[in-house]
């Protein structure tokens, strides 16, 4: 949420890694502040192909990862994307 009660929607770059969708953000961004207060979240992705493609909605709980090894592995997944 923003400081007022309107919901906050923001695009994120993601990569599938270790059975989960990973995304990154700067520590002071609104989405990080929101997830710190409530880790439940939804992500929507899709294509702009009206006659094809796949749309997906993922719902779950965001988990902050700080371990160097895990972050390096995730970074490699982003590089492959």
C-alpha positions in Angstrom: 0.0 0.0 0.0 1.0 3.6 -0.5 0.9 5.9 2.5 -2.8 6.5 1.6 -5.0 3.4 1.2 -4.6 2.9 -2.6 -3.0 -0.4 -3.6 0.5 -0.3 -5.1 1.2 -2.1 -8.4 4.7 -2.1 -9.9 6.5 -4.1 -12.6 9.3 -6.4 -11.5 11.9 -8.3 -13.5 11.9 -12.0 -12.5 13.6 -15.3 -13.0 12.5 -18.8 -12.2 15.1 -20.4 -9.8 15.1 -23.2 -7.3 11.3 -23.8 -7.7 10.4 -20.1 -7.1 10.0 -16.8 -8.9 12.8 -14.5 -7.8 12.8 -10.8 -8.2 15.0 -8.0 -7.0 14.4 -4.5 -5.7 16.2 -1.7 -3.9 15.7 -1.7 -0.1 13.9 1.7 0.0 11.4 0.9 -2.8 7.7 0.9 -1.9 7.3 -2.8 -2.8 10.0 -3.8 -0.2 8.4 -1.6 2.4 5.0 -3.3 1.7 6.5 -6.8 1.7 8.2 -6.1 5.0 4.9 -5.3 6.5 3.0 -8.2 4.9 4.8 -10.8 2.8 1.7 -12.1 1.1 1.8 -11.0 -2.6 0.6 -11.6 -6.1 2.5 -11.4 -9.4 0.9 -11.3 -12.8 2.7 -11.8 -16.1 1.8 -12.5 -19.6 2.4 -11.6 -23.3 1.0 -9.0 -25.6 0.0 -11.7 -28.2 -3.8 -11.5 -28.4 -4.1 -14.8 -30.2 -1.6 -16.8 -28.1 0.8 -16.8 -25.3 0.3 -17.5 -21.7 -0.9 -15.3 -18.8 0.0 -16.4 -15.3 -0.9 -15.3 -11.8 1.3 -16.4 -8.9 0.2 -15.9 -5.3 2.4 -16.6 -2.3 4.7 -15.3 0.3 7.8 -13.3 -0.5 10.9 -14.3 1.4 13.9 -12.0 1.6 17.2 -13.7 0.7 20.5 -12.3 1.9 22.9 -15.2 1.6 25.7 -14.6 -0.8 25.7 -18.1 -2.3 21.9 -18.1 -2.9 22.1 -14.6 -4.4 24.9 -15.6 -6.8 22.9 -18.6 -8.0 19.8 -16.4 -8.5 21.9 -13.8 -10.4 23.0 -16.5 -12.8 19.3 -17.4 -13.3 18.7 -13.8 -14.2 21.6 -13.8 -16.6 20.2 -16.8 -18.4 16.7 -15.2 -18.7 
